[in-house]
Every structure is written in structure tokens, then in C-alpha cells.
Amino acid sequence: MENFEVERAEDPIALFAAWLTDAEASEPNDANAAALGTATVDGAPSVRMVLVKRVDARGFAFFTNAESRKGVELAANPRAAMCFHWKSLRRQVRVEGVVSELPGADSDAYFRTRSRMSQLSAVASQQSRVLGSREELEARVHEIGVQYPNEVPRPSYWKGYVLRPERMEFWLQGIGRMHDRFLFVRAGDDWTRQRLFP
């Protein structure tokens, strides 16, 4: 999709879906990976990579331990930003907005799609807290596997979140740093679109 197609776009969510499809065909793995930036109430930022598991009219959905650093920061300051970078396509997308928790049924449904080992790891991990050794983690996973030989229940602290975009910027690399940048800003149920200097 070239810049003239971006210039005609009216719905940035649909545009993102098209770019993600392109990235899934060209990136070696995890085209849905995004850098997620959160901050404390006093503005101290942190960033990490997450996998965005669904993008729809509600926004960009991801799942994590609510007791992790990002979960604690989102509870205190529910604003966040994401950046997708697809090196093979020389494109990136920036997303900013408000984050809210997804309904428990959404988290249950996604948790059931994860591999058993991923489920056990989610239950065993006290994410972002100090871990004495790798052996301690492996022992916790083993114990939980014995405790739940069949279905692994989703722990209450493992939740889904959705970032509802207020701003989305689409960036295409240009020759000699003459990049193309298009900013979409939410205006009620609609979007405004502007071209930015690179």
C-alpha cells in the first residue's frame, strides 16, 4: 500500500488491518508484536513488547498478568501507547489512547486457545517480581501441572486489555529521510487525517 492509498484512507483501523496482513506475509515472525508504553501516575515511563491478539472496532487487545508492572501502571494510569515496526516493509504504526479491561469472558476464551505450557506458565509466574532461580520457576510450573492434570483455570490476575485509539500515525520510510507520515485523530465516531512533516 503506497502513500497515495494512505492519503485516501478514512478508517485507520481498516488501514491497520491491511498493513498487518501485509506484515504477516513478509515479517519472519510475530507481525503482531508491538512496543507498549505505560507510565506511573507521576509520569515515569516503561516500555516492553507485547503480542496484540485482536484488532477490531473496540481497539487493540492484549493479555497479561494484571499484577505485572504494566498491569499495575495501567490500573493507576490507564493511558498507553503502542508502536508496531515492520522492518521488512519499512513501515511503522503508532497508536495512543485509553486502556480498559476486557470482559472476563474474553480473557477466558483467549486463555483456552493457549498451549498447556503457556497456561501453566501464566499461573506460575509472579510476573515482574524477583525470582530466585530458573529452577524455582520450573518447580512451580511442575507443581501446577500436577495440581491441574486436565484443564488449567485462568487465574483471576491474568486479564485482557484493550487500547482504544485516539491517535494513530502511519509512517512509511522514504528515500533520504523524506518519510511519509499520516496522523489520524479521533473526532467522536469519525477521524480526521493530516499529513505530517517527516
C-alpha positions in Angstrom: 0.0 0.0 0.0 1.6 3.2 -1.1 1.3 6.7 0.4 -1.5 7.8 -2.0 -3.6 4.9 -0.7 -3.0 6.0 2.9 -3.9 9.6 1.9 -7.4 8.3 0.7 -8.0 6.2 3.8 -10.8 7.2 6.1 -10.8 4.4 8.7 -7.4 3.9 10.4 -8.5 0.6 11.9 -9.2 -0.8 8.5 -5.9 0.6 7.2 -4.1 -1.0 10.1 -5.7 -4.4 9.3 -4.5 -4.1 5.7 -0.9 -3.3 6.8 -0.9 -6.1 9.4 -2.0 -8.5 6.6 1.0 -7.3 4.5 3.3 -7.7 7.6 2.1 -11.3 8.3 3.2 -12.2 4.8 6.6 -10.5 5.0 7.8 -10.5 8.6 9.8 -13.6 9.8 7.7 -13.9 12.9 5.3 -12.1 15.3 4.0 -9.4 12.9 1.5 -8.6 15.7 4.3 -7.6 18.2 4.2 -4.0 19.5 6.2 -2.0 21.9 3.7 -1.0 24.7 4.5 2.1 26.6 2.8 2.8 30.0 3.6 5.2 32.8 3.1 5.7 36.5 0.8 8.4 37.8 3.8 10.7 38.1 4.8 10.1 34.5 7.7 7.7 34.8 7.5 5.6 31.6 8.3 2.0 30.9 8.1 0.0 27.6 8.0 -3.6 26.7 7.0 -5.8 23.7 3.5 -7.4 23.7 1.6 -9.5 21.2 -1.6 -7.8 20.1 -4.1 -10.7 19.7 -7.1 -8.9 18.2 -7.8 -5.6 16.5 -11.4 -4.5 15.9 -13.7 -1.6 16.4 -13.0 -1.7 20.2 -9.3 -1.3 19.7 -6.1 -3.2 20.2 -6.4 -6.2 22.6 -3.6 -7.9 24.5 -3.4 -10.2 27.5 -1.2 -10.1 30.6 -0.8 -10.5 34.3 -2.6 -7.6 35.9 -0.1 -7.8 38.8 2.9 -7.2 36.5 4.5 -3.8 36.2 2.4 -2.9 33.2 -0.8 -4.1 34.8 -0.1 -2.0 38.0 0.7 1.1 35.9 -2.4 0.7 33.8 -4.5 0.4 36.9 -3.1 3.7 38.2 -2.8 5.5 34.8 -5.0 3.9 32.1 -3.3 5.6 29.1 -0.9 3.9 26.9 0.9 4.0 23.5 1.9 1.2 21.1 4.4 1.1 18.2 4.4 -1.5 15.5 7.6 -1.6 13.4 7.7 -3.8 10.3 11.3 -3.6 9.1 10.7 -5.7 6.0 8.1 -3.3 4.8 9.8 -0.1 6.1 6.6 0.9 7.9 5.5 1.6 11.4 2.3 2.5 13.2 1.9 4.4 16.4 -1.2 4.1 18.5 -2.2 6.2 21.5 -5.3 6.1 23.7 -7.1 4.9 26.8 -6.8 1.3 28.0 -9.6 -0.7 29.7 -10.0 -4.2 30.9 -11.8 -6.7 28.6 -14.7 -8.7 30.0 -13.7 -11.9 31.8 -15.4 -14.0 29.1 -13.0 -12.6 26.5 -10.0 -13.5 28.7 -11.4 -16.9 29.4 -11.9 -17.5 25.6 -8.4 -16.5 24.7 -6.8 -18.3 27.6 -8.3 -21.6 26.4 -6.6 -21.1 23.0 -3.1 -21.0 24.6 -0.9 -24.1 24.8 -1.0 -26.0 28.0 2.6 -24.9 28.8 1.6 -21.3 28.2 -1.3 -21.7 30.6 0.8 -23.3 33.3 3.4 -20.5 32.9 0.7 -17.9 33.2 -0.5 -19.4 36.5 3.1 -20.0 37.8 4.5 -16.6 37.0 4.5 -13.8 39.6 5.3 -11.5 36.7 7.8 -8.6 37.3 8.6 -9.8 40.8 12.0 -11.1 41.9 12.7 -14.8 41.0 15.4 -16.7 43.0 16.3 -19.1 40.2 15.2 -20.8 37.0 14.7 -24.0 39.0 12.2 -22.3 41.2 10.1 -21.3 38.2 10.3 -24.8 36.7 9.3 -26.3 40.0 6.3 -24.0 40.2 5.2 -25.0 36.7 5.6 -28.7 37.5 3.5 -28.3 40.7 0.7 -26.5 39.0 0.8 -29.2 36.2 0.3 -31.9 38.8 -2.5 -29.8 40.5 -4.3 -29.4 37.2 -3.8 -32.5 35.1 -6.6 -31.6 32.7 -8.0 -28.1 32.2 -5.9 -25.2 33.6 -8.2 -22.5 35.0 -7.4 -18.9 34.1 -6.1 -17.1 37.2 -8.1 -14.1 38.2 -5.0 -11.9 37.8 -4.5 -12.9 34.1 -6.6 -10.4 32.1 -7.3 -8.9 28.8 -6.9 -5.2 28.0 -7.9 -3.1 25.0 -6.3 0.1 23.9 -9.0 2.3 22.3 -7.1 4.5 19.9 -7.4 8.3 20.0 -4.5 8.9 17.7 -3.0 6.6 15.0 0.1 7.5 12.9 1.1 5.6 9.8 4.8 6.0 8.8 6.4 4.9 5.5 10.1 5.2 5.0 11.2 7.5 2.2 14.5 8.0 0.4 16.8 10.5 2.0 14.6 10.5 5.1 11.8 12.0 3.1 9.3 9.8 5.0 5.6 9.9 4.7 3.6 10.4 7.9 -0.2 10.4 8.2 -1.9 11.2 11.5 -5.5 10.1 12.3 -7.1 11.8 15.3 -10.5 10.5 16.6 -13.3 13.0 16.5 -16.3 11.4 18.0 -17.2 8.5 15.8 -15.1 9.8 12.9 -11.5 10.5 12.3 -9.5 13.5 10.9 -6.4 12.8 8.8 -3.4 15.1 8.4 0.0 14.7 6.7 2.9 15.5 9.0 6.5 16.6 8.2 8.9 13.7 8.5 
